[in-house]
């Protein structure tokens, strides 16, 4: 499946990565040339996805622990 994600902010970029993990061909677009240039400079997308997944897991765990108090 081919999917286009508009915006590479907190939601769009994460959504694009998640959908690509499930086998979709994803293209992210953004009006910010700076963001696009940064994303195009990524030399190892698999390494970057791993770091992002670890970060998201940490945020999720913090939120769950906070809600248990």
N, CA, C and O atoms as a CHARMM CRD file, in Angstrom:
* protein
*
  276
    1    1 UNK  N      0.85300  -1.16800   0.00000 PROA 1      0.00000
    2    1 UNK  CA     0.00000   0.00000   0.00000 PROA 1      0.00000
    3    1 UNK  C      0.90100   1.23400   0.00000 PROA 1      0.00000
    4    1 UNK  O      1.91500   1.26700   0.69700 PROA 1      0.00000
    5    2 UNK  N      0.53400   2.23300  -0.77100 PROA 2      0.00000
    6    2 UNK  CA     1.26800   3.48500  -0.80400 PROA 2      0.00000
    7    2 UNK  C      0.49300   4.53600  -0.01900 PROA 2      0.00000
    8    2 UNK  O     -0.70800   4.71700  -0.21800 PROA 2      0.00000
    9    3 UNK  N      1.19900   5.22700   0.87600 PROA 3      0.00000
   10    3 UNK  CA     0.55000   6.20700   1.74700 PROA 3      0.00000
   11    3 UNK  C      1.36600   7.49400   1.74100 PROA 3      0.00000
   12    3 UNK  O      2.59600   7.45500   1.75900 PROA 3      0.00000
   13    4 UNK  N      0.68200   8.62500   1.71500 PROA 4      0.00000
   14    4 UNK  CA     1.33300   9.92600   1.85500 PROA 4      0.00000
   15    4 UNK  C      0.90400  10.53400   3.18100 PROA 4      0.00000
   16    4 UNK  O     -0.27900  10.53700   3.52100 PROA 4      0.00000
   17    5 UNK  N      1.86900  11.04400   3.92100 PROA 5      0.00000
   18    5 UNK  CA     1.60200  11.69800   5.19700 PROA 5      0.00000
   19    5 UNK  C      1.96600  13.16600   5.03400 PROA 5      0.00000
   20    5 UNK  O      3.08400  13.50000   4.64000 PROA 5      0.00000
   21    6 UNK  N      1.02100  14.02900   5.33900 PROA 6      0.00000
   22    6 UNK  CA     1.25800  15.46200   5.22600 PROA 6      0.00000
   23    6 UNK  C      1.66600  15.99100   6.59500 PROA 6      0.00000
   24    6 UNK  O      0.90200  15.92000   7.55700 PROA 6      0.00000
   25    7 UNK  N      2.86900  16.51600   6.66500 PROA 7      0.00000
   26    7 UNK  CA     3.39600  17.04300   7.91900 PROA 7      0.00000
   27    7 UNK  C      4.34400  16.05500   8.56600 PROA 7      0.00000
   28    7 UNK  O      4.04800  14.86400   8.65400 PROA 7      0.00000
   29    8 UNK  N      5.48200  16.55000   9.01800 PROA 8      0.00000
   30    8 UNK  CA     6.47700  15.68400   9.66000 PROA 8      0.00000
   31    8 UNK  C      6.73800  16.14100  11.09100 PROA 8      0.00000
   32    8 UNK  O      7.87100  16.11500  11.57200 PROA 8      0.00000
   33    9 UNK  N      5.67700  16.55400  11.75300 PROA 9      0.00000
   34    9 UNK  CA     5.78400  16.95200  13.15700 PROA 9      0.00000
   35    9 UNK  C      5.68200  15.73300  14.05500 PROA 9      0.00000
   36    9 UNK  O      5.95900  14.61000  13.63400 PROA 9      0.00000
   37   10 UNK  N      5.28300  15.96600  15.29300 PROA 10     0.00000
   38   10 UNK  CA     5.20200  14.88700  16.27300 PROA 10     0.00000
   39   10 UNK  C      4.26200  13.76900  15.83300 PROA 10     0.00000
   40   10 UNK  O      4.53200  12.59500  16.08800 PROA 10     0.00000
   41   11 UNK  N      3.18900  14.11700  15.18900 PROA 11     0.00000
   42   11 UNK  CA     2.20400  13.10600  14.78900 PROA 11     0.00000
   43   11 UNK  C      2.54500  12.50600  13.42900 PROA 11     0.00000
   44   11 UNK  O      2.60400  11.28500  13.28200 PROA 11     0.00000
   45   12 UNK  N      2.76700  13.35600  12.44700 PROA 12     0.00000
   46   12 UNK  CA     2.96500  12.88100  11.08100 PROA 12     0.00000
   47   12 UNK  C      4.16800  11.98200  10.90700 PROA 12     0.00000
   48   12 UNK  O      4.06900  10.92900  10.27700 PROA 12     0.00000
   49   13 UNK  N      5.29500  12.37800  11.45200 PROA 13     0.00000
   50   13 UNK  CA     6.50500  11.58200  11.29400 PROA 13     0.00000
   51   13 UNK  C      6.37100  10.23300  11.99800 PROA 13     0.00000
   52   13 UNK  O      6.75100   9.19900  11.45000 PROA 13     0.00000
   53   14 UNK  N      5.83900  10.25100  13.19300 PROA 14     0.00000
   54   14 UNK  CA     5.64200   8.99900  13.93500 PROA 14     0.00000
   55   14 UNK  C      4.66500   8.10400  13.19300 PROA 14     0.00000
   56   14 UNK  O      4.90100   6.90200  13.06500 PROA 14     0.00000
   57   15 UNK  N      3.58000   8.66900  12.70500 PROA 15     0.00000
   58   15 UNK  CA     2.58800   7.88300  11.96200 PROA 15     0.00000
   59   15 UNK  C      3.21300   7.26300  10.71800 PROA 15     0.00000
   60   15 UNK  O      2.96100   6.09900  10.40700 PROA 15     0.00000
   61   16 UNK  N      4.02400   8.03800  10.01000 PROA 16     0.00000
   62   16 UNK  CA     4.69100   7.51200   8.82500 PROA 16     0.00000
   63   16 UNK  C      5.61200   6.34500   9.14800 PROA 16     0.00000
   64   16 UNK  O      5.64200   5.34300   8.43400 PROA 16     0.00000
   65   17 UNK  N      6.36200   6.49000  10.23500 PROA 17     0.00000
   66   17 UNK  CA     7.26300   5.40900  10.63800 PROA 17     0.00000
   67   17 UNK  C      6.47900   4.16100  11.01500 PROA 17     0.00000
   68   17 UNK  O      6.84200   3.05100  10.62500 PROA 17     0.00000
   69   18 UNK  N      5.41500   4.34200  11.76600 PROA 18     0.00000
   70   18 UNK  CA     4.61100   3.18900  12.18700 PROA 18     0.00000
   71   18 UNK  C      4.00600   2.47300  10.97800 PROA 18     0.00000
   72   18 UNK  O      4.03400   1.24500  10.89700 PROA 18     0.00000
   73   19 UNK  N      3.46600   3.24300  10.04800 PROA 19     0.00000
   74   19 UNK  CA     2.86100   2.61100   8.86300 PROA 19     0.00000
   75   19 UNK  C      3.91600   1.90300   8.01400 PROA 19     0.00000
   76   19 UNK  O      3.63100   0.86600   7.41600 PROA 19     0.00000
   77   20 UNK  N      5.12700   2.45000   7.95500 PROA 20     0.00000
   78   20 UNK  CA     6.18800   1.78200   7.19800 PROA 20     0.00000
   79   20 UNK  C      6.60300   0.48200   7.87700 PROA 20     0.00000
   80   20 UNK  O      6.98800  -0.47500   7.20500 PROA 20     0.00000
   81   21 UNK  N      6.52700   0.44400   9.20100 PROA 21     0.00000
   82   21 UNK  CA     6.83600  -0.78400   9.93900 PROA 21     0.00000
   83   21 UNK  C      5.87300  -1.91400   9.57500 PROA 21     0.00000
   84   21 UNK  O      6.23100  -3.09000   9.64500 PROA 21     0.00000
   85   22 UNK  N      4.66000  -1.55300   9.18800 PROA 22     0.00000
   86   22 UNK  CA     3.66100  -2.55300   8.80500 PROA 22     0.00000
   87   22 UNK  C      3.67300  -2.83200   7.30900 PROA 22     0.00000
   88   22 UNK  O      2.74300  -3.44100   6.78100 PROA 22     0.00000
   89   23 UNK  N      4.72800  -2.38900   6.62400 PROA 23     0.00000
   90   23 UNK  CA     4.92100  -2.76200   5.23300 PROA 23     0.00000
   91   23 UNK  C      4.42400  -1.77900   4.18800 PROA 23     0.00000
   92   23 UNK  O      4.54900  -2.05000   2.99300 PROA 23     0.00000
   93   24 UNK  N      3.87400  -0.66300   4.58900 PROA 24     0.00000
   94   24 UNK  CA     3.40400   0.31900   3.61900 PROA 24     0.00000
   95   24 UNK  C      4.58000   1.13200   3.08200 PROA 24     0.00000
   96   24 UNK  O      5.57000   1.36300   3.77700 PROA 24     0.00000
   97   25 UNK  N      4.44500   1.55800   1.83000 PROA 25     0.00000
   98   25 UNK  CA     5.41700   2.48400   1.24900 PROA 25     0.00000
   99   25 UNK  C      4.93600   3.88800   1.60200 PROA 25     0.00000
  100   25 UNK  O      3.86700   4.30800   1.15900 PROA 25     0.00000
  101   26 UNK  N      5.71300   4.60800   2.38900 PROA 26     0.00000
  102   26 UNK  CA     5.26600   5.88500   2.93900 PROA 26     0.00000
  103   26 UNK  C      6.12800   7.02700   2.41100 PROA 26     0.00000
  104   26 UNK  O      7.35600   6.93900   2.37400 PROA 26     0.00000
  105   27 UNK  N      5.46000   8.08800   2.00600 PROA 27     0.00000
  106   27 UNK  CA     6.14000   9.32600   1.63600 PROA 27     0.00000
  107   27 UNK  C      5.59200  10.41500   2.55100 PROA 27     0.00000
  108   27 UNK  O      4.38400  10.64700   2.60600 PROA 27     0.00000
  109   28 UNK  N      6.50000  11.08000   3.27000 PROA 28     0.00000
  110   28 UNK  CA     6.10500  12.19000   4.13200 PROA 28     0.00000
  111   28 UNK  C      6.43700  13.50600   3.43000 PROA 28     0.00000
  112   28 UNK  O      7.52000  13.66700   2.86800 PROA 28     0.00000
  113   29 UNK  N      5.50200  14.43300   3.47000 PROA 29     0.00000
  114   29 UNK  CA     5.72100  15.75300   2.88800 PROA 29     0.00000
  115   29 UNK  C      5.52800  16.80900   3.96600 PROA 29     0.00000
  116   29 UNK  O      4.77400  16.62100   4.92200 PROA 29     0.00000
  117   30 UNK  N      6.22600  17.91900   3.78700 PROA 30     0.00000
  118   30 UNK  CA     6.11600  18.99700   4.75700 PROA 30     0.00000
  119   30 UNK  C      6.42000  20.31000   4.05100 PROA 30     0.00000
  120   30 UNK  O      7.20400  20.34600   3.10300 PROA 30     0.00000
  121   31 UNK  N      5.80200  21.38000   4.51200 PROA 31     0.00000
  122   31 UNK  CA     6.05300  22.68800   3.90600 PROA 31     0.00000
  123   31 UNK  C      7.37300  23.28600   4.39200 PROA 31     0.00000
  124   31 UNK  O      7.87500  24.24000   3.79900 PROA 31     0.00000
  125   32 UNK  N      7.93300  22.73600   5.46000 PROA 32     0.00000
  126   32 UNK  CA     9.19500  23.23100   6.02200 PROA 32     0.00000
  127   32 UNK  C     10.37600  22.60100   5.29000 PROA 32     0.00000
  128   32 UNK  O     10.64800  21.41100   5.44600 PROA 32     0.00000
  129   33 UNK  N     11.06400  23.39300   4.50300 PROA 33     0.00000
  130   33 UNK  CA    12.23700  22.90500   3.78400 PROA 33     0.00000
  131   33 UNK  C     13.31200  22.42200   4.75500 PROA 33     0.00000
  132   33 UNK  O     14.03300  21.46700   4.46700 PROA 33     0.00000
  133   34 UNK  N     13.41600  23.08600   5.90700 PROA 34     0.00000
  134   34 UNK  CA    14.40600  22.70200   6.91900 PROA 34     0.00000
  135   34 UNK  C     14.17000  21.27300   7.41000 PROA 34     0.00000
  136   34 UNK  O     15.11400  20.48900   7.50800 PROA 34     0.00000
  137   35 UNK  N     12.91400  20.93100   7.72000 PROA 35     0.00000
  138   35 UNK  CA    12.60100  19.57400   8.17400 PROA 35     0.00000
  139   35 UNK  C     12.92400  18.54400   7.09900 PROA 35     0.00000
  140   35 UNK  O     13.47900  17.48400   7.39300 PROA 35     0.00000
  141   36 UNK  N     12.57600  18.85700   5.85800 PROA 36     0.00000
  142   36 UNK  CA    12.83300  17.92400   4.76700 PROA 36     0.00000
  143   36 UNK  C     14.33700  17.70100   4.60200 PROA 36     0.00000
  144   36 UNK  O     14.77900  16.57000   4.39900 PROA 36     0.00000
  145   37 UNK  N     15.11500  18.76600   4.68600 PROA 37     0.00000
  146   37 UNK  CA    16.56600  18.63700   4.55700 PROA 37     0.00000
  147   37 UNK  C     17.14300  17.77200   5.67600 PROA 37     0.00000
  148   37 UNK  O     18.02400  16.94700   5.43500 PROA 37     0.00000
  149   38 UNK  N     16.64700  17.96100   6.89400 PROA 38     0.00000
  150   38 UNK  CA    17.11200  17.14400   8.02700 PROA 38     0.00000
  151   38 UNK  C     16.77500  15.67800   7.79200 PROA 38     0.00000
  152   38 UNK  O     17.62300  14.80900   7.99400 PROA 38     0.00000
  153   39 UNK  N     15.55500  15.39600   7.37000 PROA 39     0.00000
  154   39 UNK  CA    15.14600  14.00300   7.12500 PROA 39     0.00000
  155   39 UNK  C     15.93400  13.38100   5.98500 PROA 39     0.00000
  156   39 UNK  O     16.27000  12.19800   6.04000 PROA 39     0.00000
  157   40 UNK  N     16.23100  14.15500   4.96000 PROA 40     0.00000
  158   40 UNK  CA    16.99900  13.62900   3.83000 PROA 40     0.00000
  159   40 UNK  C     18.44700  13.34200   4.19600 PROA 40     0.00000
  160   40 UNK  O     19.11400  12.58100   3.49400 PROA 40     0.00000
  161   41 UNK  N     18.95200  13.92900   5.27500 PROA 41     0.00000
  162   41 UNK  CA    20.33500  13.71400   5.70300 PROA 41     0.00000
  163   41 UNK  C     20.50700  12.42400   6.51300 PROA 41     0.00000
  164   41 UNK  O     21.63500  12.00900   6.77900 PROA 41     0.00000
  165   42 UNK  N     19.41800  11.80000   6.89900 PROA 42     0.00000
  166   42 UNK  CA    19.51000  10.57200   7.69100 PROA 42     0.00000
  167   42 UNK  C     20.19500   9.50500   6.85400 PROA 42     0.00000
  168   42 UNK  O     19.70400   9.12100   5.79200 PROA 42     0.00000
  169   43 UNK  N     21.33500   9.02900   7.34100 PROA 43     0.00000
  170   43 UNK  CA    22.11300   8.06800   6.56400 PROA 43     0.00000
  171   43 UNK  C     21.72300   6.61400   6.82500 PROA 43     0.00000
  172   43 UNK  O     22.00200   5.74100   6.00300 PROA 43     0.00000
  173   44 UNK  N     21.08500   6.35300   7.95400 PROA 44     0.00000
  174   44 UNK  CA    20.69800   4.98500   8.29300 PROA 44     0.00000
  175   44 UNK  C     19.28500   5.00400   8.86600 PROA 44     0.00000
  176   44 UNK  O     19.11500   5.08900  10.08200 PROA 44     0.00000
  177   45 UNK  N     18.26200   4.92600   8.00100 PROA 45     0.00000
  178   45 UNK  CA    16.87400   5.00700   8.49600 PROA 45     0.00000
  179   45 UNK  C     16.51600   3.95500   9.53900 PROA 45     0.00000
  180   45 UNK  O     15.74100   4.23600  10.45300 PROA 45     0.00000
  181   46 UNK  N     17.06600   2.74900   9.41900 PROA 46     0.00000
  182   46 UNK  CA    16.74600   1.69500  10.39000 PROA 46     0.00000
  183   46 UNK  C     17.24900   2.06700  11.77900 PROA 46     0.00000
  184   46 UNK  O     16.55500   1.83800  12.76900 PROA 46     0.00000
  185   47 UNK  N     18.43600   2.63300  11.86200 PROA 47     0.00000
  186   47 UNK  CA    18.99000   3.05500  13.15100 PROA 47     0.00000
  187   47 UNK  C     18.14800   4.18000  13.74600 PROA 47     0.00000
  188   47 UNK  O     17.87000   4.18800  14.94500 PROA 47     0.00000
  189   48 UNK  N     17.74400   5.12800  12.90600 PROA 48     0.00000
  190   48 UNK  CA    16.92200   6.24600  13.37200 PROA 48     0.00000
  191   48 UNK  C     15.55100   5.76200  13.84200 PROA 48     0.00000
  192   48 UNK  O     15.03700   6.24800  14.85000 PROA 48     0.00000
  193   49 UNK  N     14.95000   4.80500  13.12000 PROA 49     0.00000
  194   49 UNK  CA    13.65300   4.26200  13.53900 PROA 49     0.00000
  195   49 UNK  C     13.76800   3.58100  14.88600 PROA 49     0.00000
  196   49 UNK  O     12.87300   3.69500  15.72400 PROA 49     0.00000
  197   50 UNK  N     14.87100   2.86900  15.10000 PROA 50     0.00000
  198   50 UNK  CA    15.07300   2.18500  16.38400 PROA 50     0.00000
  199   50 UNK  C     15.16000   3.20600  17.51500 PROA 50     0.00000
  200   50 UNK  O     14.55900   3.01200  18.57200 PROA 50     0.00000
  201   51 UNK  N     15.90700   4.29600  17.30200 PROA 51     0.00000
  202   51 UNK  CA    16.02900   5.32700  18.33200 PROA 51     0.00000
  203   51 UNK  C     14.68300   5.98300  18.59800 PROA 51     0.00000
  204   51 UNK  O     14.35200   6.26700  19.74900 PROA 51     0.00000
  205   52 UNK  N     13.90300   6.22700  17.55400 PROA 52     0.00000
  206   52 UNK  CA    12.59400   6.84200  17.73200 PROA 52     0.00000
  207   52 UNK  C     11.65200   5.90300  18.48600 PROA 52     0.00000
  208   52 UNK  O     10.91600   6.34700  19.36600 PROA 52     0.00000
  209   53 UNK  N     11.66600   4.62100  18.15400 PROA 53     0.00000
  210   53 UNK  CA    10.81300   3.66300  18.86000 PROA 53     0.00000
  211   53 UNK  C     11.17200   3.58900  20.34100 PROA 53     0.00000
  212   53 UNK  O     10.28600   3.51800  21.19300 PROA 53     0.00000
  213   54 UNK  N     12.47300   3.60600  20.65100 PROA 54     0.00000
  214   54 UNK  CA    12.89900   3.57800  22.05200 PROA 54     0.00000
  215   54 UNK  C     12.42300   4.82800  22.78800 PROA 54     0.00000
  216   54 UNK  O     11.97900   4.74900  23.93300 PROA 54     0.00000
  217   55 UNK  N     12.51800   5.97500  22.13000 PROA 55     0.00000
  218   55 UNK  CA    12.06600   7.23000  22.71400 PROA 55     0.00000
  219   55 UNK  C     10.56000   7.19600  22.97800 PROA 55     0.00000
  220   55 UNK  O     10.10700   7.59300  24.05200 PROA 55     0.00000
  221   56 UNK  N      9.79000   6.72400  22.00600 PROA 56     0.00000
  222   56 UNK  CA     8.33800   6.64500  22.16500 PROA 56     0.00000
  223   56 UNK  C      7.95300   5.68000  23.28300 PROA 56     0.00000
  224   56 UNK  O      7.00100   5.93000  24.02300 PROA 56     0.00000
  225   57 UNK  N      8.68400   4.59000  23.40400 PROA 57     0.00000
  226   57 UNK  CA     8.42700   3.63200  24.48100 PROA 57     0.00000
  227   57 UNK  C      8.66600   4.27900  25.83800 PROA 57     0.00000
  228   57 UNK  O      7.87900   4.08700  26.76400 PROA 57     0.00000
  229   58 UNK  N      9.74300   5.04300  25.96100 PROA 58     0.00000
  230   58 UNK  CA    10.03100   5.73400  27.21700 PROA 58     0.00000
  231   58 UNK  C      8.92800   6.72500  27.56900 PROA 58     0.00000
  232   58 UNK  O      8.49400   6.79700  28.71900 PROA 58     0.00000
  233   59 UNK  N      8.47100   7.49700  26.56300 PROA 59     0.00000
  234   59 UNK  CA     7.39000   8.44900  26.81600 PROA 59     0.00000
  235   59 UNK  C      6.10900   7.74900  27.25000 PROA 59     0.00000
  236   59 UNK  O      5.41400   8.21200  28.15400 PROA 59     0.00000
  237   60 UNK  N      5.80500   6.64000  26.60500 PROA 60     0.00000
  238   60 UNK  CA     4.59500   5.88800  26.94000 PROA 60     0.00000
  239   60 UNK  C      4.67100   5.34800  28.36100 PROA 60     0.00000
  240   60 UNK  O      3.70200   5.43400  29.11600 PROA 60     0.00000
  241   61 UNK  N      5.81300   4.79600  28.72300 PROA 61     0.00000
  242   61 UNK  CA     5.97600   4.26300  30.07600 PROA 61     0.00000
  243   61 UNK  C      5.85900   5.36600  31.12600 PROA 61     0.00000
  244   61 UNK  O      5.22300   5.17100  32.16200 PROA 61     0.00000
  245   62 UNK  N      6.46800   6.52200  30.86200 PROA 62     0.00000
  246   62 UNK  CA     6.36100   7.64300  31.79800 PROA 62     0.00000
  247   62 UNK  C      4.90800   8.07000  31.98100 PROA 62     0.00000
  248   62 UNK  O      4.47200   8.35500  33.09700 PROA 62     0.00000
  249   63 UNK  N      4.16800   8.11300  30.88700 PROA 63     0.00000
  250   63 UNK  CA     2.76800   8.51900  30.95900 PROA 63     0.00000
  251   63 UNK  C      1.95000   7.50500  31.74400 PROA 63     0.00000
  252   63 UNK  O      1.10600   7.88300  32.55500 PROA 63     0.00000
  253   64 UNK  N      2.19400   6.22600  31.51000 PROA 64     0.00000
  254   64 UNK  CA     1.46900   5.18700  32.24600 PROA 64     0.00000
  255   64 UNK  C      1.76500   5.25300  33.74000 PROA 64     0.00000
  256   64 UNK  O      0.85800   5.14000  34.56500 PROA 64     0.00000
  257   65 UNK  N      3.02700   5.43400  34.08100 PROA 65     0.00000
  258   65 UNK  CA     3.40800   5.51800  35.50200 PROA 65     0.00000
  259   65 UNK  C      2.80300   6.75000  36.15600 PROA 65     0.00000
  260   65 UNK  O      2.36800   6.69600  37.30600 PROA 65     0.00000
  261   66 UNK  N      2.77500   7.85300  35.43000 PROA 66     0.00000
  262   66 UNK  CA     2.20400   9.07900  35.96500 PROA 66     0.00000
  263   66 UNK  C      0.69200   8.92100  36.22500 PROA 66     0.00000
  264   66 UNK  O      0.16800   9.43500  37.21400 PROA 66     0.00000
  265   67 UNK  N      0.01300   8.21300  35.33500 PROA 67     0.00000
  266   67 UNK  CA    -1.43700   8.02600  35.46300 PROA 67     0.00000
  267   67 UNK  C     -1.79700   7.05200  36.59300 PROA 67     0.00000
  268   67 UNK  O     -2.93200   7.05600  37.07000 PROA 67     0.00000
  269   68 UNK  N     -0.85600   6.23200  37.01600 PROA 68     0.00000
  270   68 UNK  CA    -1.11500   5.26900  38.09800 PROA 68     0.00000
  271   68 UNK  C     -1.05900   5.93100  39.46000 PROA 68     0.00000
  272   68 UNK  O     -1.56800   5.36700  40.42900 PROA 68     0.00000
  273   69 UNK  N     -0.46700   7.09400  39.56700 PROA 69     0.00000
  274   69 UNK  CA    -0.32900   7.76500  40.87000 PROA 69     0.00000
  275   69 UNK  C     -1.63500   8.32000  41.35700 PROA 69     0.00000
  276   69 UNK  O     -1.69000   8.91300  42.43400 PROA 69     0.00000
